[in-house]
Amino acid sequence: MYSRFGRFNTARGVARFAEGCGISTRTPIAAASLSKRCQSVSAVEMSENVKARIADKYREAQLGGGQARIDKQHKKHKLSARERLAVVCDPGTFVEYDMFVEHQCHLFGMDNPKNKYVGDGVVTGRGKVFGRTVYFFSQDFTVFGGSLSSAHASKICKIMDQAMLVGAPVVGLNDSGGARIQEGVESLAGYADIFQRNVMASGVIPQISLIMGPCAGGAVYSPAMTDFVFMVQDSSYMFITGPDVIKQVTYEDVTQEELGGSKTHTTISGCAHGAFENDVDGLNMLREFITYIPDSNKTTTPIIPCEDDPNRDVPFLNHVVPPDTTRAYDIVDVIKSSVDNREFFEIMPKYAENIVVGFARFNGRTVGIVANQPKIASGCLNIDASVKGARFVRFCDAFNIPLVTFVDVPGFLPGTDQEYNGIIRHGAKLLYAYAEATVPKITVITRKAYGGAYDVMSSKHLRGDINYAWPSAEVAVMGAKGAVQIIFRGSDDIHKAEEDYQRLFANPFPVATRGFVDDIIEPSATRRRICADLDVLAEKKLKNPWKKHGNIPL
C-alpha cells in the first residue's frame, strides 16, 4: 500500500485509507482531491526526513573522526581541523564548501558505512582575515590520518580554482599522513591535480602552507611549491621517506624530529620559512602575515593607516656603523629603526643568517626588505643566502611589493666548499631576481659594497630606481688590503699604498661622481627619504620584453 517515501501505491490503498477515516471516495472528484491531500502530506514528511538527515550529517561533519580522536589531538596540544579555521578566520566568516562529500572507494572494506566520513578528511571553504577574503583547506587528521583520497583532492582543487578565479590567497593547513593507500593510483592522481594547480597559481595568487602535523611522501611537494611554508614546533614534520625506510636503506638511525622537524627545516634545509610555538600562535601569526601580502598579482597590499611620522628622523642611525670597518653591527637594528612602529616580519630568521629578508611598512605601505647582516660571516653572500634572497625578491616582484635593500657586503664567500657546490650558479639567482624585477627598488649602501656583490645587491646598473649611500659607504672591487697586494706587488711601502687606496675608494664619492648613487644622505634621514620615494614610485610603470618565461639558473 505504501511506497518507500510514505505515498500510496494504488487507488485501492487511497480508498481503504479514506474509508477508515469515514471519507467518501465514490465520486471521481472526491477521490482525486483526497489523493492530492495525501501526496501533500507525504511530501512534507519526506522534506522533514531530508532535513533530519542534513542535521545528522552536519553533526557528523563537526566531529570528523569522532570525539575520541579529537580528544587525542588535544592531548598532543593540537587543535582539530575546524578549531584551526575558527582561530584563523574572523569570527563567523567561514563559509564551508563540499561538507557532504564522501569517498567513493569500494576496495578493502572502504564501502563499509563505518569507513564513510562526511567531508572525507578535509574542511574547505573561504573566510575573512581582517576583512579580506582568503580560501582555506584544513586537513583533518582524525579521519584516516588526514590521508588524501580522490574526493579529498577534488575538494582542495575546487577552492584553489575559485581562489584563482576571484583573485584571493590560498592557505593550506596541512596535517596528513600522505596518500590513502586503499585508493591506489587515484590518490596519486589527486596529488598531481593539486600540484598542477600549485604551478598555475604561482605568481597569480599568494599560496601559504602551515604544516601542523605530519606531511610525508609525495604530500610534501605541494607545500614546497607554495610561496611560504611555516611549521609548528614539536608537532609538525616533513620528509620524503620516513625514519623506518631510511634505516632499512642506509642503516641510519634518525628520529622524525631530527629528520623533518621544524628545527631541521628552518635552520638546515631551508624548506620552511618560520616556525611557531603551537597551533594558536601559528594561526595568529599567519593572520598577521596575511596583512603584508596582496590578494593577487593584479592588486597591491592595502595601505595601513600609520601614526608613525613618515618625516621622522632617526638620530640613532648616525652612529650605528662603527668607525672600525672590521667591527660588526646588527642590520636588524637599522631596519627596525627605519620602518613603521619598529614592526618587521622576518622570513627565515634562522636560515642563512648572513642575509636578512622580511616584510615591513613605510608610511603604511608594505615593502620587502633585503639586507646583508654584518654580524654573520661579515655579511658575505654564499649559496644559501643567494637562494634565500632570490626567492624572496621574486615573490615581491610577482606581487607588486616594492623592494628596499640595505647593503653592507664584502663580496661572495670564498672557499672550495662554496665553489664545488655551485656558488657561481646559485649566486646568479640573486642577480637574476633583482635584474628582472620591475617593482620600485630603493637601495641604501650603509658601508661595504665590494666586487660582484655590489652589482648583485640591487645596484643602479640593475635598474635600481633610487640608490643612496651613507657617508660610511665604500664601493670598490675589493677591500684595500687585498687590492694593494695585487696593485703594488713588490712595493717597498705597502702601508702607504693601502692608505692611498683607502683615500681614493673608502668613501662614497667614486660612485656618487659617476651617478651610480643618486645622493649621499645622512643616515638619520633614511626613513624620511624612503617614505617620500615610495610615494613617487607608486605610479611606476615598467615592463620586461615579451617572453614565454626566462631561464633562471636553477
Secondary structure, 3 states (H helix, E strand, C coil): CECCCCCECCHHHHHHHHHHCCCCCCCHHHHHHHHHHHHHHHHHHHHHHHHHHHHHHHHHHHHCCCHHHHHHHHHCCCCCHHHHHHHHCCCCCCEEECCCCCCCCCCCCCCCHHHCCCCCCEEEEEEEECCEEEEEEEECCCCHHHCECHHHHHHHHHHHHHHHHHCCCEEEEEEECCECHHHCHHHHHHHHHHHHHHHHHCCCCCEEEEEEEEEEHHHHHHHHCCCEEEEECCCCEEECCCHHHHHHHHCCCCCHHHHHEHHHHHHCCCCCCEEECCHHHHHHHHHHHHCCCCCCCCCCCCCCCCCCCCCCCCHHHHHCCCCCCCCCCCHHHHHHHHCHHHCCEEECCCCCCCEEEEEEEECCEEEEEEEECCCCHHHCECHHHHHHHHHHHHHHHHCCCCEEEEEEECCECCCHHHHHCCHHHHHHHHHHHHHHCCCCEEEEEEEEEEHHHHHHCCCHHHCCCEEEECCCCEEECCCHHHHHHHHCCCCCCHHHHHHHHHHHHCCCHHHHCCCCCCEECCHHHHHHHHHHHHHHHCCCCCCCCCCCCCCCCC
